[in-house]
Amino acid sequence: MLRMSKKADYAVFLLGAIARQGAYPGGSAAESVVSAHEVARQAGLNKSVVANLLKEFTKHGLLESLRGLKGGYRLARAPADVSLGEILEVVEGRFSLVECIPSHLPPDFAPAATAPNPAAAPGTGKPLALARNQPRAGHRHADGSHDCSLISFCPSKNPMRVVHERINNLFRQIRLDELCSLSTSAHGAPKAAPASATPIGSPR
């Protein structure tokens, strides 16, 4: 079954820890930064593990870093503008539910069930493939990966790609402010939830 890795779970918690400090555009401490040491202390994780994750998020534009003795990290965007899908993609790579979902498809790819396709089930005239420019069975991609050998006649690939898109869309609808239990104030700026609340992104 689908399951987030520990690394992904930690990543959500780390970004949430920075968000709860208000270190993001429009936040209560928009100009401040949170050190990797402080985030590691809150998470109870090894500082090198935390530092590596924070560097990855900086590299992908989700965090901004400030070097120096009083350096640290802040979110590049408000928590409400950061999706779970973006976080998981940095940590886990592009989501792909089944083998026939090419990893090189753009994030906003939306399959159309009515799109014409020359590969049809014998005698039905109904398209088997849902993706545009679907490669032939056994096709080798430039990265060396192969498509499923059943691709040309599998009746499940259309429904499975629909499932893939629904899950992918859900990942992109869920936002960091939800994951770290930030509520929205009357002025639209997230504020920390009561101390009794348990953040979804807390390490398990």
Backbone torsions as a table, in degrees:
resi	resn	phi	psi	omega
1	MET	NA	160.7	177.5
2	LEU	-65.4	134.9	179.2
3	ARG	-154.8	131.9	176.6
4	MET	-67.9	140.3	175.9
5	SER	-74.2	164.3	176.0
6	LYS	-59.4	-38.9	-179.3
7	LYS	-60.7	-42.6	178.7
8	ALA	-67.1	-39.5	178.3
9	ASP	-61.6	-44.8	177.6
10	TYR	-62.6	-40.7	-177.6
11	ALA	-60.1	-43.1	178.3
12	VAL	-62.6	-42.8	-179.9
13	PHE	-63.7	-43.0	-177.1
14	LEU	-63.5	-45.8	178.0
15	LEU	-65.2	-36.9	178.0
16	GLY	-65.2	-36.8	178.7
17	ALA	-62.4	-39.5	177.8
18	ILE	-69.3	-41.3	179.9
19	ALA	-62.7	-40.3	-178.5
20	ARG	-67.3	-18.9	175.8
21	GLN	-83.4	-5.0	-179.6
22	GLY	77.5	15.6	-177.8
23	ALA	-88.0	75.8	178.4
24	TYR	-163.4	160.7	-179.1
25	PRO	-55.7	124.4	-178.7
26	GLY	85.3	-1.2	-179.3
27	GLY	-81.4	174.5	-178.6
28	SER	-69.2	-18.7	177.4
29	ALA	-135.5	56.3	-171.2
30	ALA	-59.5	-31.1	-177.1
31	GLU	-92.7	-5.3	-177.8
32	SER	-89.3	167.2	176.1
33	VAL	-130.5	160.4	178.5
34	VAL	-116.5	127.9	-176.6
35	SER	-74.0	154.3	176.6
36	ALA	-61.6	-34.2	178.8
37	HIS	-62.2	-44.1	-179.2
38	GLU	-66.4	-41.8	178.9
39	VAL	-64.2	-41.8	178.8
40	ALA	-63.5	-37.7	178.9
41	ARG	-64.3	-43.8	179.7
42	GLN	-64.7	-38.1	-176.6
43	ALA	-83.6	-18.5	-176.0
44	GLY	69.2	32.4	-178.3
45	LEU	-113.8	160.5	175.5
46	ASN	-60.3	134.7	-175.7
47	LYS	-60.8	-35.9	-179.0
48	SER	-66.6	-36.9	177.1
49	VAL	-63.6	-46.1	179.5
50	VAL	-63.4	-46.2	-178.3
51	ALA	-60.3	-41.0	179.8
52	ASN	-65.2	-40.9	178.1
53	LEU	-65.9	-43.3	179.9
54	LEU	-63.9	-37.2	177.1
55	LYS	-64.5	-39.2	178.4
56	GLU	-63.4	-42.2	179.5
57	PHE	-68.7	-32.1	175.1
58	THR	-67.4	-42.9	179.2
59	LYS	-59.4	-35.7	-177.5
60	HIS	-93.6	6.3	172.1
61	GLY	84.5	8.5	177.9
62	LEU	-85.9	-22.9	178.0
63	LEU	-124.0	155.7	169.6
64	GLU	-114.5	141.5	-178.5
65	SER	-117.4	149.3	176.2
66	LEU	-125.1	120.8	-177.3
67	ARG	-86.1	166.0	176.7
68	GLY	113.7	179.9	-176.8
69	LEU	-58.7	-38.2	179.3
70	LYS	-106.9	30.6	-178.6
71	GLY	-77.5	174.4	179.7
72	GLY	169.3	-155.2	-174.4
73	TYR	-132.0	150.3	170.1
74	ARG	-142.3	157.6	178.4
75	LEU	-67.7	140.5	177.7
76	ALA	-77.6	-20.0	178.3
77	ARG	-136.2	162.8	176.0
78	ALA	-63.4	149.5	-179.4
79	PRO	-54.1	-33.3	-179.9
80	ALA	-69.4	-12.6	-179.5
81	ASP	-105.0	8.2	179.0
82	VAL	-115.1	121.6	-176.8
83	SER	-95.6	156.0	174.4
84	LEU	-60.1	-35.9	179.0
85	GLY	-58.6	-41.8	178.7
86	GLU	-64.8	-42.6	-179.2
87	ILE	-63.0	-47.3	-178.5
88	LEU	-65.4	-34.4	-178.7
89	GLU	-66.4	-35.5	177.3
90	VAL	-66.0	-41.7	-174.0
91	VAL	-85.0	-42.8	-171.7
92	GLU	-105.7	-15.1	-172.6
93	GLY	91.4	177.5	-177.2
94	ARG	-62.3	130.4	-179.5
95	PHE	-67.6	133.7	177.1
96	SER	-145.0	109.5	-175.1
97	LEU	-68.0	-42.9	-179.0
98	VAL	-132.7	166.6	-172.6
99	GLU	-65.2	-26.1	-176.5
100	CYS	-85.7	7.8	172.1
101	ILE	-95.4	104.3	-177.7
102	PRO	-60.0	133.2	-178.7
103	SER	-69.6	-14.1	-178.4
104	HIS	-91.3	4.1	176.7
105	LEU	-65.7	144.4	177.5
106	PRO	-64.9	153.1	-177.6
107	PRO	-58.5	-29.4	-176.5
108	ASP	-95.5	14.1	179.5
109	PHE	-62.6	127.1	179.2
110	ALA	-126.2	109.5	-178.0
111	PRO	-66.8	143.3	178.0
112	ALA	-109.7	117.8	-174.2
113	ALA	-64.5	-21.4	-177.0
114	THR	-97.4	2.8	-178.0
115	ALA	-64.3	136.7	179.9
116	PRO	-68.0	148.2	178.4
117	ASN	-150.1	132.4	-177.7
118	PRO	-68.9	-20.7	-179.3
119	ALA	-87.8	97.0	-175.8
120	ALA	-115.2	154.6	177.3
121	ALA	-64.8	136.4	-177.3
122	PRO	-53.6	125.0	174.4
123	GLY	79.1	-0.3	-177.3
124	THR	-107.8	-30.4	-176.1
125	GLY	73.3	1.8	-179.2
126	LYS	-88.5	136.8	-179.2
127	PRO	-67.1	140.8	176.4
128	LEU	-92.3	-32.6	-174.9
129	ALA	-96.5	149.2	-179.7
130	LEU	-109.2	-26.9	-177.7
131	ALA	-81.9	151.1	175.2
132	ARG	-75.8	146.8	178.1
133	ASN	54.3	45.1	-178.8
134	GLN	-64.1	123.5	178.3
135	PRO	-69.0	161.1	-179.9
136	ARG	-71.1	162.6	176.9
137	ALA	-59.1	137.9	178.7
138	GLY	77.9	6.4	-179.4
139	HIS	-65.0	136.4	178.0
140	ARG	-100.4	126.5	176.9
141	HIS	-78.3	168.2	-180.0
142	ALA	-61.7	-29.1	-179.2
143	ASP	-83.4	2.2	176.8
144	GLY	93.6	-7.2	-178.9
145	SER	-79.0	157.1	-179.3
146	HIS	-115.0	149.8	170.4
147	ASP	-81.7	160.7	178.6
148	CYS	-59.8	139.4	-179.0
149	SER	-69.4	-13.1	-179.5
150	LEU	-93.1	2.6	-169.2
151	ILE	-57.2	-33.1	-173.0
152	SER	-75.5	-17.9	-178.2
153	PHE	-136.2	7.7	-178.3
154	CYS	-71.9	123.5	-180.0
155	PRO	-80.1	-7.6	-175.2
156	SER	-95.2	-10.2	-171.5
157	LYS	-68.8	-33.9	176.3
158	ASN	-61.2	-55.4	179.4
159	PRO	-59.6	-38.6	-178.1
160	MET	-67.4	-32.4	177.1
161	ARG	-72.1	-32.2	174.6
162	VAL	-64.7	-44.1	177.8
163	VAL	-60.5	-43.8	178.4
164	HIS	-55.4	-47.7	-177.4
165	GLU	-66.5	-37.2	179.4
166	ARG	-65.6	-43.1	178.2
167	ILE	-66.0	-43.8	-179.5
168	ASN	-61.3	-42.3	178.8
169	ASN	-65.2	-37.5	178.2
170	LEU	-62.9	-43.3	177.5
171	PHE	-57.6	-35.7	-176.7
172	ARG	-85.1	-13.6	176.5
173	GLN	-87.0	-29.3	-179.9
174	ILE	-77.3	128.9	-173.9
175	ARG	-111.2	159.9	-176.9
176	LEU	-61.8	-34.1	179.7
177	ASP	-62.9	-32.1	175.1
178	GLU	-70.7	-42.1	-174.7
179	LEU	-68.4	-28.4	-178.5
180	CYS	-109.6	21.0	173.7
181	SER	58.0	45.0	172.8
182	LEU	-97.7	132.1	175.5
183	SER	-99.9	163.7	-177.6
184	THR	-102.0	128.5	180.0
185	SER	-78.1	176.7	-179.0
186	ALA	-63.0	-25.3	-178.9
187	HIS	-92.2	3.9	175.7
188	GLY	90.1	-6.1	-179.9
189	ALA	-89.5	129.7	-179.7
190	PRO	-60.7	145.6	174.8
191	LYS	-130.3	155.8	-176.5
192	ALA	-65.5	141.7	177.2
193	ALA	-74.7	163.4	177.9
194	PRO	-55.0	151.2	-175.5
195	ALA	-60.6	-23.8	-178.2
196	SER	-73.9	-17.4	-178.7
197	ALA	-72.9	144.6	178.4
198	THR	-105.7	112.9	180.0
199	PRO	-60.2	141.3	178.2
200	ILE	-61.0	-33.4	-175.3
201	GLY	-85.2	10.6	179.2
202	SER	-66.0	135.2	179.9
203	PRO	-56.5	137.8	179.5
204	ARG	-95.0	NA	NA
